[in-house]
Amino acid sequence: MTTKVKGFMGHYTRRFVVTVRFSVYAIKFLAILLAGWAGFLHQPFAGETAHAQTTPFYQGKTIRIIVGFTAGSVYDQYARIFAQHMPKHIPGNPEMIVQNMPGGGSLIAANYVYGAAKPDGLTLGMVGNGVYLDQLLGNKEVRYDVRKFVWVGSVDQRDFVLYMKADTPWKSIEDFFTATEAPRCGATGSADQTTIVVNTMQEALGTKVKIVRGYQGGPEIDLAIERGEVHCRGIGISSHFAREPFLTWHRQGFDRHIIQTGAKRDSRMADTPTIYELMDKKKTLDVSRGVTRVLLASGTVGRPMLATPGIPADRVGILREAYLKALKEPELVAEAKKKRLELGLLSGEELERLMREVSDQPRDVVERVKKLTE
């Protein structure tokens, strides 16, 4: 049935109105449907999106820790403990392995991590605590800038001791001032612990000591002392009382302690003078005291872990957090205690600040430090 309707446009039918309205709705519905379909085609599948958002960078990857000293050294022992415990605190649980790259007092390893490794967070390094000194001294073999390394963290902040084979003519620090022949101390490079202690003694106290460089690591120096090739070595106090051959040496009276670098005497060496006591006694000049502070900053540096410059910020955060969390693990603490390894902590941020400070020294201090190594 058709009904006539009259309006301002004249007569039209109700059937026509219904037909027109239906057509408009159909067109709108079709447009919405097509738009939705087009949007769907331009979107990745939900599974792909979720996979891209949730797959951690480190999943299925391997992180290397490059150790600048020989296998079995204290640095190597620390690296292997971290390689065992850090991965579980890194999203993706990557594998972590240790690679030894000794030479130049860890200079070779530092150069490698800085310039040869990719800045992807898959290469870490454990290098000597005197790494900043090689740069400050203008060592031509240096291919890095300590201010640009990514510093992950450090353990074993410590003072040093110069120990000597007991059957040598030098029985105490006083003998160093009167001896006609300079004792020979073994070293791995131009910024290792022996060099730091000996240079500090020479600058602050005027002692004469001959440094014999080129050993691959501490164990090699210890063997050289046993064979009589060299007479002495500088080492961290904590290490000296933590492992062999020192534990046996102490029982046998094989070695004696000449000087320690702490502000006060370590209770295990109550009869061994500190360099600060001797500087007061000798009335050491202020500039020499400044040199001493720069040299002994290596004790604060401890046994650092670093990474290649340019790593994405989120991965830097992941590595630093994993380092800190690993150090809180009861299992790691127990293992370190069993091995007699110290775990005093310095964060990556604190290491960064320290490296900037020791790299910014007055010219006269730098020149005096350089002169000591000539």
Backbone hydrogen bonds, N-H to C=O, Kabsch-Sander energy under -0.5 kcal/mol:
donor,donor_aa,acceptor,acceptor_aa,energy
5,V,12,Y,-1.7
7,G,10,G,-1.9
10,G,7,G,-1.8
12,Y,5,V,-1.7
14,R,3,T,-1.1
17,V,13,T,-1.3
18,V,14,R,-2.3
19,T,15,R,-2.1
20,V,16,F,-2.3
21,R,17,V,-2.4
22,F,18,V,-2.2
23,S,19,T,-2.0
24,V,20,V,-2.0
25,Y,21,R,-2.1
26,A,22,F,-2.1
27,I,23,S,-2.1
28,K,24,V,-2.2
29,F,25,Y,-2.4
30,L,26,A,-2.3
31,A,27,I,-2.3
32,I,28,K,-2.2
33,L,29,F,-2.3
34,L,30,L,-2.4
35,A,31,A,-2.3
36,G,32,I,-2.3
37,W,33,L,-2.0
38,A,34,L,-2.3
39,G,35,A,-2.1
40,F,36,G,-2.0
41,L,37,W,-2.0
42,H,38,A,-1.2
43,Q,40,F,-1.2
49,T,45,F,-2.2
50,A,46,A,-2.4
51,H,47,G,-2.2
52,A,48,E,-2.4
53,Q,49,T,-1.9
54,T,50,A,-1.7
55,T,51,H,-1.8
58,Y,91,P,-0.5
59,Q,56,P,-1.1
60,G,92,G,-0.7
61,K,58,Y,-2.0
63,I,95,E,-3.1
64,R,122,L,-2.6
65,I,97,I,-2.6
66,I,64,R,-0.6
66,I,124,L,-3.1
67,V,65,I,-0.7
67,V,99,Q,-2.7
68,G,66,I,-0.5
68,G,126,M,-2.4
73,S,70,T,-1.8
77,Q,73,S,-2.1
78,Y,74,V,-2.3
79,A,75,Y,-2.4
80,R,76,D,-2.1
81,I,77,Q,-1.6
82,F,78,Y,-2.3
83,A,79,A,-2.4
84,Q,80,R,-1.1
85,H,81,I,-1.6
86,M,82,F,-3.0
89,H,86,M,-2.3
90,I,87,P,-1.8
93,N,90,I,-2.7
95,E,61,K,-2.2
97,I,63,I,-2.6
99,Q,65,I,-2.8
101,M,67,V,-3.7
103,G,68,G,-0.8
105,G,188,T,-0.5
106,S,103,G,-0.8
107,L,104,G,-0.7
108,I,103,G,-1.6
110,A,106,S,-2.3
111,N,107,L,-2.4
112,Y,108,I,-2.0
113,V,109,A,-2.6
114,Y,110,A,-2.1
115,G,111,N,-2.6
116,A,111,N,-0.6
116,A,112,Y,-1.7
117,A,112,Y,-2.0
120,D,118,K,-2.0
121,G,118,K,-0.5
124,L,64,R,-3.4
125,G,306,L,-2.5
126,M,66,I,-2.7
127,V,304,P,-0.7
131,V,128,G,-1.5
133,L,130,G,-1.1
134,D,130,G,-1.2
135,Q,131,V,-0.9
136,L,132,Y,-2.4
137,L,133,L,-2.7
138,G,135,Q,-1.4
139,N,134,D,-2.5
142,V,139,N,-1.7
148,K,145,D,-2.4
149,F,145,D,-0.9
150,V,307,A,-2.2
151,W,149,F,-0.7
152,V,150,V,-0.6
152,V,305,M,-2.4
153,G,305,M,-1.4
154,S,346,L,-2.2
155,V,303,R,-1.0
156,D,344,G,-0.6
158,R,299,G,-2.1
161,V,235,I,-2.5
162,L,259,I,-2.3
163,Y,161,V,-0.7
163,Y,233,R,-2.3
164,M,256,R,-2.7
165,K,231,H,-2.4
166,A,254,F,-3.2
168,T,165,K,-1.4
171,K,169,P,-1.0
175,D,172,S,-1.0
176,F,172,S,-0.6
176,F,173,I,-1.0
177,F,173,I,-0.7
177,F,174,E,-0.8
178,T,174,E,-0.8
179,A,175,D,-1.7
185,C,183,P,-0.5
185,C,210,K,-2.9
186,G,232,C,-2.3
187,A,212,V,-2.4
192,D,189,G,-0.6
196,I,192,D,-2.3
197,V,193,Q,-2.5
198,V,194,T,-2.8
199,N,195,T,-2.7
200,T,196,I,-2.1
201,M,197,V,-2.4
202,Q,198,V,-2.5
203,E,199,N,-2.5
204,A,200,T,-2.8
205,L,201,M,-2.3
206,G,201,M,-0.9
206,G,202,Q,-0.8
207,T,201,M,-1.0
208,K,176,F,-0.6
209,V,207,T,-0.5
210,K,183,P,-2.8
211,I,209,V,-0.5
212,V,185,C,-3.0
212,V,210,K,-0.5
213,R,211,I,-0.7
215,Y,187,A,-1.8
221,I,217,G,-1.4
222,D,218,G,-2.5
223,L,219,P,-1.9
224,A,220,E,-1.8
225,I,221,I,-2.2
226,E,222,D,-2.1
227,R,223,L,-2.0
228,G,224,A,-0.7
228,G,225,I,-0.7
229,E,224,A,-2.3
230,V,224,A,-0.9
231,H,184,R,-3.4
232,C,184,R,-1.5
233,R,163,Y,-1.9
235,I,161,V,-2.0
237,I,159,D,-2.9
240,H,236,G,-2.2
241,F,237,I,-1.3
242,A,239,S,-1.7
243,R,239,S,-1.1
246,F,243,R,-0.6
247,L,243,R,-1.2
249,W,245,P,-2.7
250,H,246,F,-2.9
251,R,247,L,-1.4
252,Q,248,T,-2.0
253,G,249,W,-1.1
254,F,249,W,-2.6
256,R,164,M,-2.7
258,I,162,L,-3.0
259,I,162,L,-0.8
260,Q,273,P,-2.0
261,T,160,F,-2.1
269,M,266,D,-2.0
270,A,267,S,-0.7
272,T,269,M,-1.9
275,I,260,Q,-1.9
276,Y,262,G,-0.5
278,L,274,T,-1.8
279,M,275,I,-2.3
280,D,276,Y,-1.9
281,K,277,E,-2.0
282,K,278,L,-2.5
283,K,279,M,-0.8
284,T,279,M,-2.2
289,R,285,L,-1.8
290,G,286,D,-2.2
291,V,287,V,-2.0
292,T,288,S,-2.1
293,R,289,R,-2.1
294,V,290,G,-1.9
295,L,291,V,-2.6
296,L,292,T,-2.7
297,A,293,R,-0.7
297,A,294,V,-0.7
298,S,295,L,-1.1
299,G,296,L,-1.6
300,T,296,L,-0.5
300,T,297,A,-0.8
301,V,297,A,-1.8
302,G,298,S,-1.4
303,R,155,V,-2.6
305,M,153,G,-3.0
306,L,125,G,-2.5
307,A,150,V,-2.3
308,T,123,T,-0.8
311,I,308,T,-0.9
315,R,312,P,-0.8
316,V,312,P,-1.8
317,G,313,A,-2.2
318,I,314,D,-1.8
319,L,315,R,-2.6
320,R,316,V,-2.5
321,E,317,G,-2.3
322,A,318,I,-2.4
323,Y,319,L,-2.2
324,L,320,R,-2.2
325,K,321,E,-2.7
326,A,322,A,-2.4
327,L,323,Y,-1.6
328,K,324,L,-0.6
328,K,325,K,-1.0
329,E,326,A,-1.4
333,V,329,E,-2.5
334,A,330,P,-2.4
335,E,331,E,-2.2
336,A,332,L,-2.8
337,K,333,V,-2.3
338,K,334,A,-2.2
339,K,335,E,-1.9
340,R,336,A,-0.6
340,R,337,K,-0.7
341,L,336,A,-3.0
346,L,154,S,-2.2
348,G,152,V,-0.8
351,L,347,S,-2.2
352,E,348,G,-2.1
353,R,349,E,-1.9
354,L,350,E,-2.3
355,M,351,L,-2.5
356,R,352,E,-1.7
357,E,353,R,-2.1
358,V,354,L,-2.6
359,S,355,M,-1.1
360,D,356,R,-0.6
360,D,357,E,-1.0
361,Q,359,S,-0.8
366,V,362,P,-2.2
367,E,363,R,-2.7
368,R,364,D,-1.8
369,V,365,V,-2.3
370,K,366,V,-2.6
371,K,367,E,-2.2
372,L,368,R,-1.4
373,T,369,V,-0.8
373,T,370,K,-1.1
374,E,370,K,-0.5
374,E,371,K,-0.9
